[in-house]
Amino acid sequence: MATRILPAVGDVDAVRSLTTLLSQLPDAEPVAPVGDSTQLVDTLARLAAESVDELPEVVIVHERIGPVPALELIREVALRFPAVGVILVTSDPGPGLFQAAMDYGARGLVALPLGYEELASRVQAVAQWSVGVRRHLGSGGDVFTGAGGTVVTVSGAKGGVGTTLTAIQLALAAQASGRPTALLDMDLQAGDVASFLDVQFRRSVADLAAIADLSPRVLADAVFRHDSGLALLLAPGEGERGEEVTDRAARQIVGALRQRYEVVVIDCGAQLGGAGAAAVEMADTALLVTTPDVVAVRGAKRAVRMWDRLQIRKAEETTVVVNRHTRGTEIQPQLIQRITGTAIAGTAVPANFKELQGAVDAGRVHELDSRSTVKQALWALAGELGLVSAPEEARKGHGRFRGDRGAASFRRRKDGAG
């Protein structure tokens, strides 16, 4: 059987040299080379959409590929297309780079200048590995072709309980641990993620609402890359445009983000709409933030009951996060757990607004001092939720997709009330 080999090389001279050698390999079937990382991912995604069997057995990535660096590109290919073997071509084949390439998911490394014997040996070994993986997984129907990132929604029991700050810090913690992370502002009429992170933006989630096919390129055009490394998909600056984001659009957008990022954190705000309902329904983890006061706890109980009535999420599948906690307050986390019937996060966030005020007023919460007890608690919460590690479930792509029941129910209730 011929081995299909897809070169990803940005340098013209390197393309010529590599394709010439590949054409001489026995039983090799070189595919037309791609010139950058975006073309490579788009090509693999298109082939995978037809059938996993259409994917090449071997992808060869040149060290000077761009715009995504070679190692990051290898990690994305390994996560999204686990039955494809990747070989890195580099002028620095030392043990340090070799170990890094293996850690990022490469199956082999070939030194420059290219030699026939070394290239043939690596291609043959990686092709055999790829064929073995596909045989083990069956005919291909069970091979997962998306990154299958973890989706976490953060909702508020009412306005002003700290939902946006919580979502941002969870996303920052995940990104800082080395996991590619997207932060989606689904508080469509009053989203403040951009203000908290001092961001000026042109595109928003509303610009994706009417697009039927969210290709990686289209998604990348709408995402804002923050200095912290976070990929931001922001709420529209004009609140009335939030109505453009339907539950169907939200489902497609969250699914597209899940395929491209290991962690997706969604700020759903305190008001539930069809899009927010779809996001909460799809989430692996749904957080509900409250403060330890009577009004907020009543709001949390009301939200939990509504999610249950609309079949969006059961109380026991929701985790309440207590913000602005003090030991002296009468309402403690255990009491909130009994009142709401939910799980309760083991980490409570302390009340210390003085630590936050400067960063919040400056719109620079990503620069919050690491000594801040609030930041430490929120990053500990990220660890409790598994966002700062790579759980096996996320690598395999298992997620919670429970159909359209909740969003559809929300539409029916809304239409009936209107």
C-alpha positions as CSV (number, residue, x, y, z in Angstrom):
1,M,0.0,0.0,0.0
2,A,1.3,3.4,-0.9
3,T,2.3,5.8,1.9
4,R,0.7,9.2,1.5
5,I,3.1,12.0,2.7
6,L,2.1,15.6,3.1
7,P,5.0,18.1,3.3
8,A,4.4,21.4,5.1
9,V,7.3,23.6,4.1
10,G,7.4,27.4,3.7
11,D,10.8,27.7,2.0
12,V,10.8,27.3,-1.8
13,D,14.2,25.7,-2.0
14,A,13.4,23.3,0.9
15,V,10.2,22.3,-0.9
16,R,12.0,21.4,-4.0
17,S,14.7,19.3,-2.2
18,L,12.1,17.5,0.0
19,T,9.7,16.7,-2.8
20,T,12.5,15.4,-5.0
21,L,13.6,13.0,-2.3
22,L,10.1,11.9,-1.4
23,S,9.4,11.0,-5.0
24,Q,12.3,8.6,-4.9
25,L,11.1,6.7,-1.8
26,P,9.6,3.2,-2.5
27,D,5.8,3.0,-2.2
28,A,5.6,6.7,-1.5
29,E,2.7,8.9,-2.7
30,P,3.7,12.5,-2.0
31,V,0.8,15.0,-1.7
32,A,1.0,18.5,-3.1
33,P,3.0,20.5,-0.4
34,V,1.3,23.2,1.7
35,G,3.1,26.4,2.4
36,D,2.0,27.4,5.9
37,S,0.5,26.1,9.1
38,T,-3.0,27.3,8.3
39,Q,-3.0,25.5,5.0
40,L,-1.9,22.3,6.7
41,V,-4.6,22.3,9.3
42,D,-7.3,23.3,6.8
43,T,-6.2,20.5,4.4
44,L,-6.2,17.9,7.1
45,A,-9.6,19.1,8.4
46,R,-11.1,18.9,4.9
47,L,-9.7,15.4,4.4
48,A,-10.9,14.2,7.8
49,A,-14.4,15.5,7.1
50,E,-14.6,13.2,4.1
51,S,-13.2,10.2,6.0
52,V,-10.3,9.5,8.3
53,D,-9.0,7.1,5.7
54,E,-8.4,10.1,3.4
55,L,-5.8,11.5,5.8
56,P,-2.1,11.0,4.9
57,E,-0.2,8.6,6.9
58,V,2.7,11.0,7.3
59,V,3.0,14.8,7.6
60,I,6.5,16.3,7.4
61,V,6.8,19.7,9.1
62,H,9.8,22.0,8.2
63,E,11.2,23.9,11.2
64,R,10.7,27.3,9.4
65,I,7.0,26.7,8.8
66,G,4.7,29.7,9.9
67,P,2.9,31.6,11.1
68,V,2.4,29.0,13.9
69,P,5.8,27.7,15.1
70,A,6.7,24.2,14.1
71,L,6.4,22.6,17.6
72,E,3.0,24.3,18.3
73,L,1.8,23.1,14.9
74,I,2.9,19.6,15.6
75,R,1.0,19.6,18.9
76,E,-2.2,20.8,17.1
77,V,-1.9,18.1,14.5
78,A,-1.3,15.4,17.1
79,L,-4.3,16.5,19.1
80,R,-6.7,16.9,16.2
81,F,-5.6,14.1,14.0
82,P,-4.1,11.4,16.3
83,A,-3.8,8.8,13.5
84,V,-1.4,11.0,11.5
85,G,2.3,10.6,12.2
86,V,4.3,13.8,12.2
87,I,8.0,14.1,11.3
88,L,10.0,17.3,12.1
89,V,12.7,18.4,9.7
90,T,15.3,20.5,11.4
91,S,18.9,21.8,11.2
92,D,19.3,21.3,15.0
93,P,18.7,17.5,15.7
94,G,20.2,17.7,19.2
95,P,18.8,15.7,22.1
96,G,17.0,18.8,23.6
97,L,15.0,19.5,20.5
98,F,14.4,15.8,19.9
99,Q,12.9,15.5,23.4
100,A,10.8,18.6,22.9
101,A,9.5,17.3,19.6
102,M,8.5,14.0,21.1
103,D,6.7,15.9,24.0
104,Y,4.7,17.9,21.5
105,G,3.6,14.8,19.6
106,A,6.1,14.2,16.8
107,R,6.8,10.6,15.8
108,G,10.3,11.3,14.3
109,L,12.9,13.9,13.5
110,V,15.1,14.2,10.4
111,A,18.2,16.4,10.2
112,L,19.0,19.0,7.5
113,P,20.6,18.7,5.0
114,L,18.3,15.9,4.1
115,G,19.7,12.4,3.3
116,Y,17.9,9.7,1.5
117,E,18.6,6.9,3.9
118,E,17.6,8.8,7.1
119,L,14.4,10.2,5.5
120,A,13.4,6.8,4.1
121,S,13.9,5.1,7.4
122,R,11.9,7.7,9.4
123,V,9.0,7.8,6.9
124,Q,8.8,4.0,6.8
125,A,8.7,3.7,10.7
126,V,6.1,6.5,11.1
127,A,3.9,5.2,8.3
128,Q,3.9,1.7,10.0
129,W,3.0,3.4,13.3
130,S,0.1,5.3,11.6
131,V,-1.2,2.2,9.9
132,G,-1.1,0.3,13.2
133,V,-3.0,3.0,15.0
134,R,-5.7,3.0,12.4
135,R,-6.0,-0.8,12.5
136,H,-6.3,-0.7,16.2
137,L,-9.0,1.9,16.1
138,G,-10.9,0.1,13.4
139,S,-12.0,1.3,10.0
140,G,-11.8,4.9,11.1
141,G,-15.3,5.6,12.3
142,D,-14.1,5.9,15.9
143,V,-11.1,8.1,15.3
144,F,-11.6,11.4,16.8
145,T,-10.5,14.3,14.6
146,G,-11.0,17.3,16.9
147,A,-9.0,18.5,19.8
148,G,-11.9,17.8,22.1
149,G,-11.0,20.6,24.5
150,T,-12.6,21.0,28.0
151,V,-15.5,23.5,28.0
152,V,-16.2,25.4,31.2
153,T,-19.1,27.9,31.6
154,V,-19.1,30.5,34.3
155,S,-22.5,32.0,35.1
156,G,-23.6,34.5,37.8
157,A,-26.3,34.0,40.4
158,K,-27.0,37.7,39.8
159,G,-25.1,40.7,38.4
160,G,-22.0,41.8,40.2
161,V,-21.0,38.6,41.9
162,G,-17.6,38.3,40.1
163,T,-18.5,36.1,37.1
164,T,-16.2,37.8,34.6
165,L,-13.2,38.0,36.9
166,T,-13.6,34.3,37.7
167,A,-13.8,33.4,34.0
168,I,-10.8,35.4,33.1
169,Q,-8.6,34.1,35.9
170,L,-9.6,30.5,35.2
171,A,-8.6,31.0,31.5
172,L,-5.3,32.7,32.5
173,A,-4.4,29.9,34.8
174,A,-5.1,27.3,32.0
175,Q,-3.1,29.3,29.5
176,A,-0.2,29.8,31.9
177,S,0.0,26.0,32.4
178,G,0.7,25.5,28.7
179,R,-2.8,24.6,27.5
180,P,-4.0,26.6,24.5
181,T,-7.0,28.4,25.9
182,A,-9.9,30.4,24.5
183,L,-12.1,32.8,26.5
184,L,-15.5,33.4,25.0
185,D,-17.6,36.3,26.2
186,M,-21.2,35.0,25.9
187,D,-22.7,37.8,28.1
188,L,-24.0,39.2,24.8
189,Q,-25.6,42.4,25.9
190,A,-23.3,43.5,28.7
191,G,-20.0,41.6,28.2
192,D,-17.0,43.2,30.0
193,V,-14.2,40.8,29.2
194,A,-12.7,43.4,26.7
195,S,-12.8,46.1,29.4
196,F,-11.2,43.9,32.0
197,L,-8.3,43.0,29.7
198,D,-7.9,46.5,28.1
199,V,-8.7,45.3,24.6
200,Q,-9.8,47.2,21.5
201,F,-11.4,44.9,19.0
202,R,-13.2,44.8,15.6
203,R,-14.7,41.4,15.4
204,S,-17.0,39.7,17.9
205,V,-18.9,36.5,18.3
206,A,-21.9,38.2,16.5
207,D,-19.8,38.3,13.3
208,L,-19.7,34.4,13.3
209,A,-23.4,34.0,14.0
210,A,-24.6,33.9,10.4
211,I,-21.7,31.8,9.0
212,A,-22.8,28.3,8.2
213,D,-19.3,26.8,7.9
214,L,-16.9,27.9,10.6
215,S,-13.5,26.9,9.1
216,P,-10.4,27.4,11.1
217,R,-9.4,30.4,9.0
218,V,-12.8,32.1,9.6
219,L,-12.6,31.4,13.3
220,A,-9.0,32.7,13.5
221,D,-10.1,36.0,11.8
222,A,-12.6,36.6,14.6
223,V,-10.4,35.7,17.5
224,F,-8.3,38.4,19.3
225,R,-4.9,37.2,20.5
226,H,-4.2,38.8,23.8
227,D,-0.8,39.5,25.2
228,S,-1.3,36.8,27.8
229,G,-1.6,34.2,25.0
230,L,-5.4,33.8,25.5
231,A,-7.5,33.6,22.4
232,L,-10.5,36.0,23.0
233,L,-13.8,35.8,21.2
234,L,-15.6,38.8,22.6
235,A,-19.2,40.0,23.0
236,P,-20.4,42.6,20.5
237,G,-19.8,46.2,21.4
238,E,-23.4,47.0,20.4
239,G,-25.6,45.0,22.8
240,E,-28.5,44.8,20.4
241,R,-26.4,42.6,18.2
242,G,-26.4,39.9,20.8
243,E,-29.8,38.8,19.4
244,E,-28.0,37.6,16.3
245,V,-26.3,34.9,18.3
246,T,-28.9,32.1,18.4
247,D,-28.7,28.9,20.3
248,R,-27.8,27.1,17.0
249,A,-25.0,29.6,16.3
250,A,-23.7,29.3,19.9
251,R,-23.6,25.5,19.6
252,Q,-21.6,25.8,16.4
253,I,-19.2,28.4,17.8
254,V,-18.6,26.5,21.0
255,G,-18.0,23.3,19.0
256,A,-15.5,25.0,16.7
257,L,-13.6,26.4,19.7
258,R,-13.6,23.0,21.4
259,Q,-11.9,21.5,18.3
260,R,-9.1,24.1,18.3
261,Y,-8.3,24.7,21.9
262,E,-7.6,22.4,24.9
263,V,-9.6,24.7,27.2
264,V,-12.6,26.9,26.4
265,V,-13.9,29.1,29.2
266,I,-17.2,30.9,28.6
267,D,-18.4,33.9,30.5
268,C,-22.2,33.5,30.4
269,G,-23.1,36.5,32.6
270,A,-26.2,36.5,34.8
271,Q,-28.9,36.6,32.2
272,L,-29.9,33.4,30.4
273,G,-30.7,33.5,26.7
274,G,-30.9,30.8,24.1
275,A,-27.1,31.1,23.3
276,G,-26.2,30.9,27.0
277,A,-28.5,27.9,27.5
278,A,-26.8,26.1,24.7
279,A,-23.4,26.8,26.1
280,V,-24.3,25.6,29.6
281,E,-25.8,22.5,28.2
282,M,-22.7,21.7,26.1
283,A,-20.2,22.4,28.9
284,D,-18.1,19.7,30.6
285,T,-18.3,21.8,33.8
286,A,-20.9,24.5,34.6
287,L,-20.0,26.9,37.3
288,L,-22.5,29.2,39.1
289,V,-20.8,32.0,41.0
290,T,-22.5,33.5,44.1
291,T,-21.6,35.6,47.0
292,P,-22.5,34.6,50.6
293,D,-25.5,36.9,51.0
294,V,-29.2,36.2,51.0
295,V,-30.1,37.9,47.7
296,A,-27.3,36.2,45.7
297,V,-28.0,32.7,47.2
298,R,-31.7,33.1,46.3
299,G,-30.6,34.0,42.8
300,A,-28.4,30.9,42.6
301,K,-31.3,28.7,43.8
302,R,-33.6,30.4,41.2
303,A,-31.0,29.8,38.4
304,V,-30.5,26.1,39.3
305,R,-34.2,25.5,39.4
306,M,-34.7,27.2,36.0
307,W,-31.9,25.2,34.4
308,D,-33.5,22.0,35.7
309,R,-37.0,23.0,34.5
310,L,-35.7,23.8,31.0
311,Q,-33.7,20.6,31.0
312,I,-30.5,22.5,30.5
313,R,-28.6,21.0,33.4
314,K,-29.5,19.2,36.6
315,A,-28.6,20.7,40.0
316,E,-26.2,17.9,40.8
317,E,-24.3,18.6,37.6
318,T,-23.7,22.2,38.5
319,T,-20.9,23.5,40.7
320,V,-21.4,26.6,42.8
321,V,-18.3,28.8,43.5
322,V,-18.5,31.0,46.5
323,N,-16.9,34.4,45.9
324,R,-16.1,37.1,48.6
325,H,-16.1,34.5,51.3
326,T,-15.2,35.3,54.9
327,R,-15.1,33.1,57.9
328,G,-17.4,35.4,59.9
329,T,-20.4,35.4,57.5
330,E,-23.4,33.4,58.6
331,I,-23.9,31.9,55.1
332,Q,-21.1,29.4,54.6
333,P,-20.5,27.2,51.5
334,Q,-22.0,24.1,53.1
335,L,-25.3,26.0,53.7
336,I,-25.3,27.2,50.1
337,Q,-24.8,23.6,48.9
338,R,-27.9,22.5,50.9
339,I,-30.0,25.3,49.7
340,T,-29.2,24.9,46.0
341,G,-28.8,21.1,45.9
342,T,-25.6,21.6,43.8
343,A,-22.0,20.5,44.2
344,I,-19.8,23.1,45.8
345,A,-16.3,24.0,44.8
346,G,-13.7,23.1,47.4
347,T,-12.0,26.5,46.9
348,A,-13.8,29.5,48.1
349,V,-12.6,32.9,46.9
350,P,-11.8,35.3,49.7
351,A,-13.3,38.8,50.0
352,N,-10.4,41.3,49.3
353,F,-11.5,43.9,46.8
354,K,-8.6,46.2,47.7
355,E,-6.2,43.7,46.0
356,L,-8.3,43.9,42.8
357,Q,-9.3,47.6,42.6
358,G,-6.2,48.9,40.9
359,A,-6.1,46.1,38.3
360,V,-9.9,46.3,37.7
361,D,-9.9,50.1,37.3
362,A,-7.0,50.0,34.9
363,G,-8.6,47.2,32.9
364,R,-5.5,45.0,33.5
365,V,-6.7,42.1,35.6
366,H,-4.3,39.9,33.7
367,E,-1.5,41.7,35.6
368,L,-3.0,41.0,39.0
369,D,-0.2,40.5,41.5
370,S,0.6,36.8,42.0
371,R,0.6,37.4,45.8
372,S,-3.1,38.4,45.6
373,T,-5.1,36.0,47.7
374,V,-8.0,36.3,45.3
375,K,-5.8,35.3,42.3
376,Q,-4.3,32.5,44.3
377,A,-7.8,31.1,45.1
378,L,-9.0,31.4,41.6
379,W,-5.9,29.7,40.2
380,A,-6.3,27.0,42.9
381,L,-9.9,26.6,41.6
382,A,-8.6,26.1,38.1
383,G,-6.4,23.3,39.5
384,E,-9.4,21.8,41.3
385,L,-11.3,21.7,38.0
386,G,-8.4,20.1,36.1
387,L,-7.8,23.1,33.9
388,V,-4.1,23.3,34.6
389,S,-3.4,19.7,33.5
390,A,-4.2,17.6,30.5
391,P,-7.0,15.1,31.6
392,E,-7.3,12.0,29.6
393,E,-10.9,12.8,28.8
394,A,-9.9,16.0,27.0
395,R,-7.2,14.3,25.0
396,K,-9.7,11.7,23.8
397,G,-12.2,14.3,23.0
398,H,-15.0,13.2,25.3
399,G,-17.4,16.1,26.0
400,R,-21.0,16.7,27.0
401,F,-23.2,17.1,24.0
402,R,-26.7,16.3,25.2
403,G,-28.7,17.4,22.2
404,D,-30.9,20.4,21.8
405,R,-33.3,19.8,24.6
406,G,-32.4,22.7,26.8
407,A,-32.1,25.4,24.1
408,A,-35.2,24.2,22.4
409,S,-37.1,24.2,25.7
410,F,-35.8,27.7,26.4
411,R,-37.1,28.9,23.0
412,R,-40.5,27.3,23.6
413,R,-40.8,29.0,27.0
414,K,-39.7,32.3,25.6
415,D,-42.1,32.2,22.7
416,G,-44.9,31.2,25.0
417,A,-44.2,34.1,27.3
418,G,-43.8,36.6,24.5
